[in-house]
């Protein structure tokens, strides 16, 4: 079956703009989580959605937001982009929350902010 | 809260020699533990996971890890490194559903031809 699909794969924005990233989970997976990966900070948890509700949020400013639709697809939005937002944004889906649930990752959306 | 320490940020081994990537966890109880691999510009792929069944876990591509509660460790090993093993490896603890997932800082594995 199809894996986790993230779009777009690459994008370039300028400071002050906003961006929306999309994630389509594996069919049947209801948990979707987002991560930011940078060389300096490593992999950091952004937020998790399950059944259209945000269940957990990492330590990021309010400029970072997300949502999940009834078909489990998820979007994340970053407003008023800053240079430091340049990163690889990874989405992962899981059949269950936490515990032994394996995370399946997409290939990421690489955002460059100029 | 769950946390892990990956003891080496960078490991270099020659092709054909053993690989050891170290991970120590910190928890008040035995968590589920995962090892993920990330090749350049790719997402993460599960190598193996420990879920309180067998303490020696075998994964894909010849990797295995042993859960040692007395040492709070979950080190990843492979008997013979291959060039395709060059990647970044992450040790990840998982607990209950109400968790903020945290990753280890990663270990970059370089294979010397």
Backbone of each chain as ProteinMPNN parsed JSONL, in Angstrom:
{"seq_chain_A": "XXXXXXXXXXXXXXXXXXXXXXXXXXXXXXXXXXXXXXXXXXXXXXXXXXXXXXXXXXXXXXXXXXXXXXXXXXXXXXXXXXXXXXXXXXXXXXXXXXXXXXXXXXXXXXXXXX", "coords_chain_A": {"N_chain_A": [[0.845, -1.187, 0.0], [0.275, 2.365, -0.383], [2.73, 4.655, 0.838], [3.474, 7.208, 3.3], [2.739, 10.368, 2.124], [4.169, 13.401, 1.318], [3.723, 16.77, 0.453], [4.618, 20.065, -0.732], [7.747, 18.67, -1.986], [10.019, 20.237, -2.04], [10.528, 23.67, -1.339], [10.795, 27.194, -1.674], [10.758, 30.13, 0.136], [10.243, 33.564, 1.11], [11.235, 35.721, 3.809], [8.652, 36.538, 6.106], [6.576, 35.608, 4.556], [4.001, 33.066, 4.279], [3.517, 29.501, 4.692], [2.141, 26.417, 3.606], [2.083, 23.04, 4.32], [1.535, 19.704, 3.26], [0.291, 16.49, 4.238], [-0.322, 13.183, 3.565], [-1.486, 10.43, 5.148], [-0.758, 6.898, 5.646], [-3.218, 4.689, 4.424], [-5.887, 4.157, 6.617], [-4.493, 4.841, 8.868], [-4.787, 6.878, 11.686], [-3.434, 8.597, 13.274], [-1.382, 11.365, 13.042], [1.703, 12.922, 12.993], [3.982, 15.682, 13.275], [7.254, 16.903, 12.53], [10.157, 18.904, 12.986], [13.236, 19.188, 11.428], [16.476, 20.194, 11.852], [19.952, 21.055, 11.29], [21.115, 22.114, 13.612], [19.326, 21.795, 15.804], [18.352, 19.253, 15.584], [15.932, 16.598, 15.485], [12.754, 17.668, 16.155], [9.712, 17.576, 17.89], [6.658, 18.708, 16.628], [3.703, 18.744, 16.501], [0.861, 16.572, 17.184], [-1.816, 14.902, 15.662], [-4.928, 13.328, 16.058], [-7.738, 11.681, 15.021], [-8.795, 14.13, 14.008], [-8.25, 15.955, 15.995], [-6.019, 17.989, 17.809], [-3.623, 16.482, 19.704], [-1.299, 16.751, 21.059], [1.352, 19.089, 21.554], [4.392, 20.52, 20.583], [7.2, 22.563, 21.705], [6.901, 25.129, 20.183], [6.5, 28.332, 18.593], [3.359, 30.177, 18.236], [3.124, 30.679, 15.568], [3.337, 28.405, 14.203], [1.12, 26.057, 13.1], [-1.49, 23.614, 12.763], [-3.664, 21.175, 11.226], [-6.113, 18.566, 10.972], [-7.882, 16.595, 8.716], [-11.094, 15.0, 8.027], [-10.507, 12.74, 6.585], [-8.135, 11.983, 7.567], [-5.917, 13.18, 6.456], [-3.397, 15.673, 6.781], [-2.437, 19.043, 7.426], [0.149, 21.451, 7.835], [0.898, 24.722, 8.89], [2.937, 27.536, 8.555], [3.28, 30.737, 9.59], [4.334, 34.112, 8.858], [7.129, 33.773, 8.099], [10.446, 33.041, 9.222], [14.043, 33.258, 8.958], [15.142, 31.192, 10.424], [13.312, 29.193, 10.237], [13.886, 27.582, 8.185], [14.174, 24.326, 7.203], [13.903, 20.714, 7.299], [10.789, 19.356, 7.11], [9.089, 16.846, 8.57], [6.605, 14.382, 8.309], [4.697, 11.946, 10.011], [2.852, 8.919, 10.158], [0.682, 6.812, 12.08], [-0.764, 3.774, 13.175], [-1.79, 3.476, 15.719], [-1.783, 5.421, 18.751], [1.19, 6.261, 20.444], [2.916, 3.956, 22.702], [3.518, 0.79, 21.361], [3.258, 1.519, 18.805], [4.326, 1.782, 15.541], [5.971, 4.367, 13.793], [5.466, 5.702, 10.618], [7.234, 7.325, 8.234], [7.1, 10.136, 6.015], [8.907, 11.453, 3.145], [9.507, 14.015, 3.572], [9.289, 17.644, 3.579], [11.247, 20.042, 2.266], [12.016, 23.124, 3.374], [13.126, 26.253, 2.452], [13.989, 29.369, 3.615], [14.402, 32.582, 2.518]], "CA_chain_A": [[0.0, 0.0, 0.0], [1.045, 3.585, -0.515], [3.308, 5.166, 2.07], [3.123, 8.568, 3.679], [3.064, 11.291, 1.044], [4.27, 14.8, 1.717], [3.872, 17.725, -0.642], [5.597, 19.783, -1.78], [9.008, 18.133, -1.482], [10.944, 21.353, -1.875], [9.957, 24.98, -1.585], [11.579, 28.358, -1.264], [9.925, 31.268, 0.505], [10.989, 34.686, 1.669], [10.823, 36.099, 5.164], [7.371, 37.201, 6.206], [5.532, 34.851, 3.867], [3.511, 31.91, 5.005], [3.622, 28.276, 3.914], [1.3, 25.292, 4.02], [2.618, 21.745, 3.929], [0.495, 18.689, 3.302], [0.705, 15.127, 4.561], [-1.347, 12.144, 3.415], [-0.995, 9.258, 5.874], [-1.084, 5.576, 5.126], [-4.64, 4.416, 4.554], [-6.247, 3.508, 7.867], [-3.791, 5.467, 9.992], [-5.508, 8.046, 12.154], [-2.524, 9.481, 14.004], [-0.398, 12.047, 12.204], [2.554, 13.814, 13.768], [4.875, 16.52, 12.482], [8.557, 17.129, 13.143], [11.078, 19.804, 12.302], [14.607, 18.702, 11.524], [17.515, 21.144, 11.474], [21.276, 20.591, 11.726], [21.441, 22.575, 14.948], [18.392, 21.328, 16.837], [17.974, 17.861, 15.382], [14.519, 16.324, 15.239], [11.913, 18.188, 17.227], [8.29, 17.313, 17.749], [5.821, 19.894, 16.453], [2.392, 18.406, 17.041], [0.253, 15.309, 16.795], [-3.252, 14.905, 15.487], [-5.604, 12.028, 16.058], [-9.183, 11.892, 14.835], [-9.058, 15.553, 13.732], [-8.003, 16.765, 17.189], [-4.62, 18.094, 18.208], [-3.482, 15.761, 20.967], [-0.063, 17.156, 21.716], [2.039, 20.159, 20.847], [5.754, 20.757, 21.037], [7.522, 23.915, 22.146], [7.078, 26.016, 19.042], [5.613, 29.499, 18.698], [2.032, 30.077, 17.653], [3.175, 30.799, 14.1], [3.236, 27.031, 13.692], [-0.199, 25.51, 13.389], [-1.818, 22.478, 11.911], [-5.015, 20.646, 11.334], [-6.305, 17.251, 10.373], [-9.197, 16.489, 8.101], [-11.832, 13.775, 8.354], [-9.88, 11.592, 5.912], [-6.843, 11.866, 8.272], [-4.873, 14.028, 5.859], [-3.057, 16.761, 7.692], [-1.674, 20.176, 6.922], [0.719, 22.355, 8.824], [1.062, 26.067, 8.366], [3.856, 28.421, 9.27], [3.045, 32.11, 9.155], [5.404, 35.08, 9.1], [8.348, 32.96, 8.075], [11.743, 33.572, 9.629], [15.152, 32.501, 8.385], [15.345, 30.006, 11.248], [12.31, 28.164, 9.924], [14.435, 26.715, 7.139], [14.311, 23.001, 7.814], [13.169, 19.6, 6.707], [9.606, 19.079, 7.902], [8.709, 15.447, 8.392], [5.312, 13.938, 8.797], [4.654, 10.506, 10.254], [1.539, 8.409, 10.532], [0.713, 5.627, 12.922], [-2.081, 3.141, 13.327], [-2.234, 3.764, 17.079], [-0.989, 6.447, 19.412], [2.138, 5.879, 21.461], [3.142, 2.554, 22.953], [4.299, 0.037, 20.392], [2.893, 1.938, 17.462], [5.421, 2.195, 14.664], [5.769, 5.569, 12.99], [5.851, 5.611, 9.212], [7.578, 8.695, 7.859], [7.218, 10.582, 4.646], [10.261, 11.871, 2.793], [9.714, 15.365, 4.076], [9.217, 18.86, 2.768], [12.401, 20.876, 2.622], [11.681, 24.537, 3.261], [14.216, 27.23, 2.529], [13.488, 30.732, 3.781], [15.45, 33.539, 2.126]], "C_chain_A": [[0.882, 1.24, 0.0], [1.546, 4.035, 0.848], [2.781, 6.55, 2.386], [3.607, 9.524, 2.586], [3.068, 12.718, 1.55], [4.456, 15.668, 0.477], [3.877, 19.143, -0.104], [6.883, 19.215, -1.187], [10.027, 19.25, -1.214], [10.192, 22.669, -2.121], [10.86, 26.064, -1.009], [10.625, 29.508, -1.025], [10.831, 32.397, 0.987], [10.422, 35.031, 3.041], [9.493, 36.853, 5.133], [6.232, 36.478, 5.497], [5.012, 33.74, 4.766], [3.579, 30.687, 4.085], [2.675, 27.229, 4.492], [1.879, 24.013, 3.451], [1.54, 20.69, 4.136], [1.067, 17.304, 3.562], [-0.487, 14.189, 4.399], [-0.839, 10.87, 4.076], [-1.305, 7.964, 5.133], [-2.566, 5.314, 5.384], [-4.936, 3.651, 5.84], [-5.557, 4.077, 9.09], [-4.515, 6.742, 10.391], [-4.633, 9.035, 12.922], [-1.498, 10.052, 13.037], [0.398, 12.995, 13.094], [3.532, 14.521, 12.847], [6.156, 16.797, 13.277], [9.347, 18.12, 12.3], [12.483, 19.265, 12.494], [15.572, 19.755, 10.992], [18.862, 20.622, 11.944], [21.579, 20.971, 13.172], [20.596, 21.966, 16.051], [17.982, 19.874, 16.68], [16.493, 17.728, 15.071], [13.689, 16.789, 16.423], [10.443, 17.985, 16.887], [7.526, 18.629, 17.638], [4.434, 19.676, 17.044], [1.908, 17.067, 16.502], [-1.246, 15.497, 16.689], [-3.777, 13.481, 15.461], [-7.096, 12.309, 15.993], [-9.538, 13.37, 14.808], [-8.808, 16.471, 14.925], [-6.509, 16.808, 17.481], [-4.476, 17.484, 19.603], [-2.261, 16.206, 21.752], [0.617, 18.225, 20.883], [3.425, 20.319, 21.436], [5.954, 22.218, 21.389], [7.873, 24.823, 20.975], [6.123, 27.192, 19.18], [4.3, 29.301, 17.957], [2.001, 30.245, 16.14], [3.04, 29.426, 13.428], [1.861, 26.469, 14.078], [-0.467, 24.347, 12.447], [-3.286, 22.128, 12.026], [-5.061, 19.279, 10.671], [-7.746, 17.168, 9.875], [-9.833, 15.131, 8.412], [-11.239, 12.539, 7.676], [-8.458, 11.35, 6.45], [-5.706, 12.64, 7.612], [-4.632, 15.219, 6.766], [-2.297, 17.848, 6.943], [-1.023, 20.885, 8.105], [1.01, 23.675, 8.133], [2.075, 26.815, 9.221], [3.637, 29.819, 8.718], [4.261, 32.974, 9.492], [6.76, 34.374, 9.193], [9.585, 33.733, 8.49], [12.836, 32.694, 9.03], [15.346, 31.174, 9.12], [14.326, 28.91, 11.017], [12.772, 27.253, 8.794], [14.757, 25.361, 7.755], [13.681, 21.952, 6.913], [12.0, 19.306, 7.636], [9.112, 17.684, 7.553], [7.349, 15.183, 9.003], [5.381, 12.433, 8.995], [3.23, 10.095, 10.581], [1.694, 7.11, 11.305], [-0.695, 5.088, 13.055], [-2.667, 3.463, 14.709], [-1.361, 4.85, 17.667], [-0.04, 5.797, 20.408], [2.391, 4.387, 21.551], [3.996, 1.895, 21.9], [4.018, 0.46, 18.963], [4.078, 2.421, 16.649], [5.024, 3.451, 13.918], [6.262, 5.307, 11.574], [6.039, 7.041, 8.716], [7.477, 8.918, 6.36], [8.642, 11.03, 4.383], [10.525, 13.33, 3.14], [9.493, 16.459, 3.055], [10.367, 19.749, 3.211], [12.081, 22.326, 2.309], [12.935, 25.376, 3.398], [13.598, 28.613, 2.589], [14.628, 31.704, 3.491], [15.135, 34.933, 2.656]], "O_chain_A": [[2.066, 1.183, 0.333], [0.892, 3.832, 1.87], [1.785, 7.005, 1.823], [4.769, 9.473, 2.182], [2.093, 13.186, 2.136], [5.235, 15.347, -0.42], [3.206, 19.416, 0.891], [7.073, 19.285, 0.028], [10.797, 19.182, -0.256], [9.335, 22.755, -3.001], [11.569, 25.875, -0.02], [9.788, 29.824, -1.87], [12.021, 32.203, 1.234], [9.291, 34.681, 3.379], [9.246, 37.684, 4.259], [5.061, 36.707, 5.8], [5.52, 33.512, 5.864], [3.685, 30.817, 2.866], [2.445, 27.169, 5.7], [2.134, 23.912, 2.251], [0.738, 20.774, 5.067], [2.186, 16.991, 3.156], [-1.53, 14.381, 5.023], [0.141, 10.286, 3.613], [-2.018, 7.952, 4.13], [-3.097, 5.674, 6.434], [-4.315, 2.626, 6.12], [-5.981, 3.831, 10.219], [-4.82, 7.584, 9.547], [-5.042, 10.166, 13.186], [-0.832, 9.315, 12.31], [-0.175, 13.775, 13.855], [3.867, 14.02, 11.774], [6.145, 16.909, 14.503], [9.222, 18.167, 11.076], [12.873, 18.924, 13.611], [15.495, 20.156, 9.83], [18.926, 19.834, 12.887], [22.24, 20.211, 13.881], [21.111, 21.656, 17.125], [17.327, 19.32, 17.563], [15.88, 18.615, 14.477], [13.9, 16.352, 17.554], [10.005, 18.196, 15.756], [7.716, 19.543, 18.44], [4.046, 20.361, 17.99], [2.438, 16.514, 15.538], [-1.865, 16.163, 17.518], [-3.155, 12.569, 14.917], [-7.643, 13.066, 16.795], [-10.461, 13.811, 15.493], [-9.13, 17.657, 14.861], [-5.822, 15.789, 17.41], [-5.126, 17.918, 20.554], [-2.206, 16.05, 22.971], [0.476, 18.262, 19.661], [3.603, 20.258, 22.652], [5.012, 23.011, 21.377], [9.024, 25.23, 20.815], [5.067, 27.074, 19.802], [4.152, 28.377, 17.157], [0.98, 29.986, 15.502], [2.682, 29.315, 12.255], [1.506, 26.423, 15.256], [0.247, 24.137, 11.467], [-4.034, 22.708, 12.812], [-4.166, 18.898, 9.917], [-8.684, 17.615, 10.535], [-9.198, 14.242, 8.979], [-11.445, 11.418, 8.14], [-7.682, 10.603, 5.855], [-4.622, 12.735, 8.188], [-5.544, 15.708, 7.432], [-1.609, 17.587, 5.957], [-1.561, 20.918, 9.212], [1.326, 23.722, 6.945], [2.063, 26.73, 10.449], [3.79, 30.054, 7.519], [5.101, 32.598, 10.309], [7.427, 34.389, 10.228], [9.752, 34.907, 8.162], [12.597, 31.549, 8.647], [15.673, 30.159, 8.506], [14.466, 27.809, 11.551], [12.113, 26.26, 8.486], [15.523, 25.27, 8.714], [13.027, 22.258, 5.916], [12.2, 19.037, 8.821], [8.768, 17.387, 6.409], [7.004, 15.697, 10.068], [6.045, 11.728, 8.235], [2.49, 10.849, 11.212], [2.701, 6.41, 11.193], [-1.676, 5.831, 13.049], [-3.868, 3.69, 14.852], [-0.302, 5.159, 17.121], [-0.428, 4.883, 21.135], [2.123, 3.64, 20.61], [5.079, 2.383, 21.578], [4.489, -0.172, 18.018], [4.757, 3.372, 17.037], [3.887, 3.589, 13.467], [7.345, 4.758, 11.37], [5.12, 7.858, 8.772], [7.731, 8.023, 5.554], [9.487, 10.997, 5.277], [11.65, 13.812, 3.009], [9.507, 16.231, 1.845], [10.453, 20.154, 4.37], [11.9, 22.71, 1.154], [13.705, 25.222, 4.346], [12.793, 28.989, 1.736], [15.678, 31.658, 4.131], [15.902, 35.868, 2.427]]}, "seq_chain_B": "XXXXXXXXXXXXXXXXXXXXXXXXXXXXXXXXXXXXXXXXXXXXXXXXXXXXXXXXXXXXXXXXXXXXXXXXXXXXXXXXXXXXXXXXXXXXXXXXXXXXXXXXXXXXXXXXX", "coords_chain_B": {"N_chain_B": [[9.066, 11.395, 32.175], [10.066, 10.295, 28.949], [13.404, 9.75, 27.782], [16.364, 9.643, 25.781], [19.853, 8.952, 25.395], [22.155, 9.27, 22.968], [25.226, 8.082, 22.635], [27.321, 8.631, 20.93], [28.04, 10.995, 18.511], [29.053, 10.691, 16.024], [30.158, 7.964, 14.169], [32.692, 6.048, 12.727], [33.442, 3.365, 10.654], [35.212, 0.677, 9.092], [34.376, -0.849, 5.982], [32.883, -4.018, 6.222], [33.597, -4.473, 8.827], [32.545, -4.709, 12.341], [29.609, -2.926, 13.547], [28.714, -0.637, 16.071], [26.348, 1.165, 17.664], [25.498, 3.341, 20.166], [22.985, 3.58, 22.693], [21.419, 4.934, 25.462], [18.746, 4.797, 27.735], [16.402, 6.707, 29.657], [14.193, 6.225, 32.083], [11.399, 5.681, 34.207], [10.252, 3.318, 33.991], [10.215, 0.362, 31.934], [10.425, 1.312, 28.678], [8.936, 1.237, 25.346], [11.21, 0.834, 22.73], [12.794, 2.144, 19.899], [14.719, 1.893, 16.917], [15.58, 4.011, 14.331], [16.467, 4.683, 10.922], [17.949, 7.105, 8.822], [18.486, 7.997, 5.617], [20.36, 10.24, 3.491], [18.493, 13.151, 2.796], [16.069, 11.869, 3.024], [13.116, 10.367, 4.521], [12.538, 8.902, 7.793], [13.197, 5.486, 8.532], [11.989, 2.533, 9.995], [14.152, 0.447, 11.784], [14.231, -1.503, 13.812], [12.398, -2.687, 16.72], [11.817, -2.674, 20.239], [9.623, -4.228, 22.429], [9.125, -5.193, 24.994], [9.071, -7.939, 24.767], [11.073, -10.341, 23.544], [14.425, -9.773, 24.559], [16.559, -9.526, 22.861], [16.567, -8.157, 19.81], [15.884, -8.514, 16.435], [16.417, -6.813, 13.395], [15.905, -5.134, 10.26], [18.082, -5.5, 7.383], [20.231, -6.808, 8.604], [20.734, -5.721, 11.105], [20.697, -5.646, 14.698], [19.549, -5.369, 18.115], [20.058, -5.19, 21.621], [18.162, -5.203, 24.496], [18.975, -4.054, 27.606], [18.12, -4.018, 30.733], [19.389, -3.657, 33.201], [21.499, -2.061, 32.554], [20.279, 0.029, 31.407], [20.257, 0.244, 28.583], [20.205, 0.159, 24.978], [21.66, -0.797, 22.649], [22.658, -0.654, 19.233], [23.648, -3.003, 16.825], [25.69, -4.47, 14.227], [27.065, -7.134, 12.464], [28.764, -6.882, 10.225], [29.71, -4.2, 8.422], [28.242, -2.421, 5.692], [28.592, -0.509, 2.709], [26.19, 0.739, 2.105], [25.079, 1.193, 4.55], [25.731, 3.634, 5.492], [24.511, 6.405, 7.029], [22.165, 8.296, 9.063], [21.346, 7.527, 12.381], [18.724, 6.993, 14.655], [17.713, 6.739, 17.994], [14.768, 5.988, 19.676], [12.47, 6.515, 22.226], [9.301, 5.231, 23.24], [6.233, 5.762, 24.851], [3.27, 6.028, 26.546], [0.066, 6.979, 25.142], [-0.249, 9.704, 25.497], [1.994, 11.4, 24.771], [4.845, 13.473, 24.134], [6.747, 13.009, 21.547], [10.181, 12.242, 21.659], [13.359, 12.432, 20.185], [16.55, 10.815, 20.007], [19.737, 12.454, 19.705], [20.897, 11.555, 17.47], [23.119, 9.5, 15.532], [25.676, 9.7, 13.33], [26.661, 7.524, 10.906], [29.518, 6.578, 9.286], [30.954, 4.859, 6.601], [33.96, 3.436, 5.828], [35.643, 2.813, 2.85]], "CA_chain_B": [[9.201, 11.608, 30.739], [11.045, 9.437, 28.293], [14.506, 10.392, 27.086], [17.475, 8.763, 25.425], [21.149, 9.562, 25.113], [22.974, 8.563, 21.991], [26.518, 8.412, 23.211], [28.273, 9.033, 19.895], [27.401, 11.768, 17.445], [29.605, 10.235, 14.757], [30.906, 6.711, 14.228], [33.268, 5.634, 11.445], [33.954, 1.995, 10.647], [35.593, 0.196, 7.767], [33.461, -1.811, 5.387], [33.157, -5.389, 6.62], [33.856, -4.569, 10.274], [31.297, -4.571, 13.109], [29.057, -1.617, 13.875], [28.087, -0.491, 17.386], [25.801, 2.495, 17.917], [25.07, 3.221, 21.551], [21.825, 4.329, 23.153], [20.975, 4.705, 26.826], [17.453, 5.423, 27.959], [16.105, 7.16, 31.002], [12.767, 6.053, 32.298], [11.045, 5.047, 35.477], [9.791, 1.977, 33.658], [10.746, -0.055, 30.64], [9.633, 1.842, 27.568], [9.187, 0.665, 24.03], [12.36, 1.518, 22.153], [12.886, 1.959, 18.454], [15.832, 2.458, 16.157], [15.233, 4.43, 12.985], [17.591, 5.087, 10.082], [17.614, 8.154, 7.852], [19.465, 8.241, 4.571], [20.344, 11.663, 3.115], [17.307, 13.721, 2.155], [14.962, 10.912, 3.07], [12.455, 10.25, 5.81], [13.082, 7.881, 8.68], [12.695, 4.129, 8.322], [12.166, 1.709, 11.185], [15.09, -0.674, 11.713], [13.771, -2.53, 14.729], [11.757, -2.144, 17.911], [11.711, -3.497, 21.438], [8.332, -3.975, 23.065], [9.09, -6.012, 26.225], [9.049, -9.381, 24.491], [12.46, -10.792, 23.571], [15.358, -8.661, 24.794], [17.389, -9.402, 21.657], [15.634, -7.849, 18.72], [16.49, -8.502, 15.104], [15.751, -5.885, 12.502], [16.18, -5.269, 8.836], [19.443, -5.255, 6.899], [21.238, -7.431, 9.454], [20.906, -5.034, 12.385], [20.019, -6.142, 15.873], [19.78, -4.581, 19.322], [19.761, -5.914, 22.849], [17.652, -4.391, 25.595], [19.589, -4.438, 28.883], [17.495, -3.181, 31.755], [20.359, -3.354, 34.259], [22.382, -1.003, 32.057], [19.376, 0.973, 30.709], [20.836, 0.445, 27.254], [19.583, -0.475, 23.813], [22.668, -0.529, 21.623], [22.415, -1.222, 17.897], [24.858, -3.64, 16.296], [25.651, -5.205, 12.966], [28.357, -7.837, 12.433], [29.63, -6.513, 9.115], [29.188, -2.974, 7.811], [28.174, -2.312, 4.237], [28.588, 0.895, 2.306], [24.814, 1.259, 2.124], [24.679, 1.499, 5.934], [26.069, 5.024, 5.796], [23.254, 7.116, 7.256], [22.017, 8.763, 10.44], [20.55, 6.578, 13.14], [18.062, 7.613, 15.799], [17.117, 5.897, 19.017], [13.533, 6.686, 20.039], [11.625, 5.84, 23.211], [7.871, 5.505, 23.133], [5.518, 5.379, 26.069], [1.836, 5.971, 26.374], [-0.502, 7.769, 24.06], [-0.187, 11.14, 25.739], [3.419, 11.681, 24.826], [5.518, 14.286, 23.149], [7.813, 12.122, 21.113], [11.51, 12.835, 21.645], [14.358, 11.649, 19.484], [17.935, 11.018, 20.36], [20.404, 13.453, 18.866], [21.325, 10.921, 16.231], [24.509, 9.092, 15.319], [25.984, 9.608, 11.906], [27.543, 6.389, 10.626], [30.303, 6.67, 8.055], [31.611, 3.598, 6.256], [35.212, 3.677, 5.103], [35.83, 1.715, 1.875]], "C_chain_B": [[10.301, 10.712, 30.19], [12.175, 10.274, 27.723], [15.561, 9.347, 26.78], [18.714, 9.592, 25.221], [21.871, 8.699, 24.11], [24.403, 9.025, 22.239], [27.544, 8.9, 22.195], [27.548, 9.824, 18.824], [27.868, 11.289, 16.072], [30.416, 8.968, 14.991], [31.417, 6.389, 12.828], [33.803, 4.225, 11.583], [34.335, 1.641, 9.218], [34.56, -0.81, 7.276], [33.877, -3.219, 5.802], [33.444, -5.573, 8.1], [32.553, -4.341, 11.041], [30.92, -3.117, 13.38], [28.452, -1.673, 15.278], [27.646, 0.952, 17.539], [25.094, 2.437, 19.269], [23.905, 4.135, 21.904], [21.507, 3.937, 24.586], [19.648, 5.418, 27.036], [17.282, 5.795, 29.427], [14.608, 7.077, 31.193], [12.533, 5.398, 33.645], [10.489, 3.642, 35.243], [10.292, 1.642, 32.267], [9.86, 0.465, 29.518], [9.691, 0.92, 26.362], [10.328, 1.48, 23.436], [12.484, 1.147, 20.687], [14.235, 2.492, 17.967], [15.325, 2.761, 14.746], [16.503, 4.819, 12.243], [17.089, 6.136, 9.087], [18.76, 8.305, 6.871], [19.323, 9.677, 4.099], [19.096, 12.068, 2.341], [16.13, 12.757, 2.071], [14.275, 10.999, 4.426], [13.098, 9.151, 6.634], [12.412, 6.539, 8.408], [12.978, 3.31, 9.57], [13.142, 0.572, 10.915], [14.603, -1.834, 12.57], [13.115, -1.862, 15.929], [11.733, -3.176, 19.031], [10.399, -3.16, 22.128], [8.09, -4.93, 24.225], [8.872, -7.501, 25.97], [10.506, -9.864, 24.602], [13.392, -9.602, 23.747], [16.325, -8.484, 23.635], [16.454, -9.28, 20.469], [16.399, -7.827, 17.407], [15.681, -7.592, 14.196], [16.104, -6.147, 11.054], [17.653, -5.037, 8.551], [20.528, -5.761, 7.844], [21.492, -6.751, 10.779], [20.174, -5.77, 13.505], [20.361, -5.269, 17.068], [19.366, -5.41, 20.525], [19.329, -4.951, 23.928], [18.255, -4.922, 26.899], [19.06, -3.506, 29.961], [18.491, -2.756, 32.829], [21.287, -2.215, 33.854], [21.586, 0.137, 31.413], [19.917, 1.295, 29.316], [20.058, -0.314, 26.195], [20.493, -0.191, 22.631], [22.364, -1.294, 20.334], [23.714, -1.79, 17.351], [24.588, -4.281, 14.942], [27.012, -5.862, 12.804], [29.325, -7.315, 11.375], [29.032, -5.322, 8.376], [29.259, -3.026, 6.291], [28.106, -0.84, 3.888], [27.198, 1.522, 2.393], [24.311, 1.569, 3.532], [24.997, 2.939, 6.318], [24.797, 5.856, 5.861], [23.281, 7.683, 8.666], [21.031, 7.842, 11.136], [20.007, 7.252, 14.395], [17.469, 6.547, 16.719], [15.913, 6.656, 19.569], [12.769, 5.889, 21.088], [10.166, 6.159, 22.957], [7.193, 4.993, 24.391], [4.029, 5.313, 25.771], [1.347, 6.89, 25.281], [-0.331, 9.255, 24.248], [1.267, 11.605, 25.817], [3.815, 12.721, 23.796], [6.751, 13.496, 22.743], [9.148, 12.853, 21.099], [12.475, 11.875, 20.973], [15.706, 11.835, 20.157], [18.549, 12.013, 19.389], [20.938, 12.869, 17.576], [22.794, 10.562, 16.239], [24.724, 8.953, 13.828], [27.014, 8.511, 11.702], [28.204, 6.58, 9.271], [30.996, 5.342, 7.824], [32.826, 3.906, 5.381], [35.458, 2.512, 4.147], [37.122, 0.941, 2.14]], "O_chain_B": [[11.299, 10.418, 30.847], [11.946, 11.38, 27.233], [15.639, 8.306, 27.432], [18.643, 10.782, 24.913], [22.165, 7.532, 24.373], [24.737, 10.198, 22.073], [28.537, 9.522, 22.573], [26.54, 9.363, 18.287], [27.163, 11.46, 15.077], [31.252, 8.907, 15.892], [30.663, 6.451, 11.858], [34.536, 3.923, 12.525], [33.839, 2.235, 8.261], [33.95, -1.53, 8.067], [35.054, -3.575, 5.746], [33.528, -6.703, 8.58], [31.575, -3.847, 10.48], [31.763, -2.222, 13.433], [27.765, -2.632, 15.63], [28.475, 1.862, 17.545], [24.214, 1.605, 19.493], [23.84, 5.289, 21.482], [21.345, 2.756, 24.894], [19.461, 6.535, 26.553], [17.947, 5.25, 30.308], [13.847, 7.785, 30.533], [13.374, 4.654, 34.148], [10.283, 2.88, 36.187], [10.735, 2.514, 31.519], [8.688, 0.103, 29.42], [10.423, -0.07, 26.368], [10.391, 2.694, 23.63], [12.301, -0.006, 20.295], [14.802, 3.421, 18.543], [14.737, 1.916, 14.071], [17.49, 5.232, 12.852], [15.967, 6.062, 8.586], [19.867, 8.693, 7.245], [18.266, 10.28, 4.285], [18.701, 11.421, 1.372], [15.308, 12.832, 1.158], [14.784, 11.624, 5.356], [14.085, 8.544, 6.218], [11.223, 6.469, 8.096], [14.069, 3.381, 10.136], [12.989, -0.175, 9.949], [14.562, -2.983, 12.13], [13.243, -0.656, 16.14], [11.641, -4.38, 18.795], [10.089, -1.996, 22.383], [6.975, -5.417, 24.413], [8.519, -8.239, 26.891], [11.093, -9.788, 25.682], [13.175, -8.545, 23.155], [16.861, -7.392, 23.446], [15.664, -10.177, 20.171], [17.445, -7.187, 17.298], [14.451, -7.589, 14.215], [16.541, -7.236, 10.683], [18.377, -4.457, 9.36], [21.626, -5.204, 7.883], [22.386, -7.166, 11.517], [19.161, -6.43, 13.275], [21.338, -4.521, 17.044], [18.444, -6.223, 20.454], [20.038, -3.995, 24.242], [18.071, -6.087, 27.25], [19.493, -2.361, 30.086], [18.443, -1.625, 33.311], [21.799, -1.49, 34.707], [22.173, 1.104, 30.928], [20.02, 2.458, 28.925], [19.357, -1.287, 26.477], [20.138, 0.563, 21.725], [21.879, -2.425, 20.357], [24.757, -1.138, 17.405], [23.454, -4.583, 14.57], [28.03, -5.197, 12.993], [30.538, -7.301, 11.581], [27.964, -5.433, 7.773], [30.183, -3.583, 5.698], [27.624, -0.024, 4.674], [27.059, 2.7, 2.72], [23.235, 2.144, 3.691], [24.566, 3.406, 7.372], [24.088, 5.996, 4.864], [24.281, 7.571, 9.377], [20.022, 7.432, 10.563], [20.716, 7.974, 15.096], [16.82, 5.599, 16.278], [16.023, 7.838, 19.895], [12.453, 4.719, 20.87], [9.84, 7.255, 22.501], [7.534, 3.935, 24.921], [3.595, 4.621, 24.85], [2.144, 7.508, 24.575], [-0.273, 10.0, 23.27], [1.698, 12.145, 26.836], [3.206, 12.835, 22.732], [7.687, 13.343, 23.528], [9.239, 13.966, 20.583], [12.412, 10.662, 21.173], [15.975, 12.859, 20.786], [17.945, 12.366, 18.376], [21.381, 13.601, 16.69], [23.61, 11.232, 16.872], [24.039, 8.184, 13.153], [28.11, 8.565, 12.26], [27.535, 6.723, 8.248], [31.563, 4.764, 8.752], [32.718, 4.551, 4.338], [35.482, 1.356, 4.57], [37.432, -0.008, 1.42]]}, "name": "protein", "num_of_chains": 2, "seq": "XXXXXXXXXXXXXXXXXXXXXXXXXXXXXXXXXXXXXXXXXXXXXXXXXXXXXXXXXXXXXXXXXXXXXXXXXXXXXXXXXXXXXXXXXXXXXXXXXXXXXXXXXXXXXXXXXXXXXXXXXXXXXXXXXXXXXXXXXXXXXXXXXXXXXXXXXXXXXXXXXXXXXXXXXXXXXXXXXXXXXXXXXXXXXXXXXXXXXXXXXXXXXXXXXXXXXXXXXXXXXXXXXXX"}
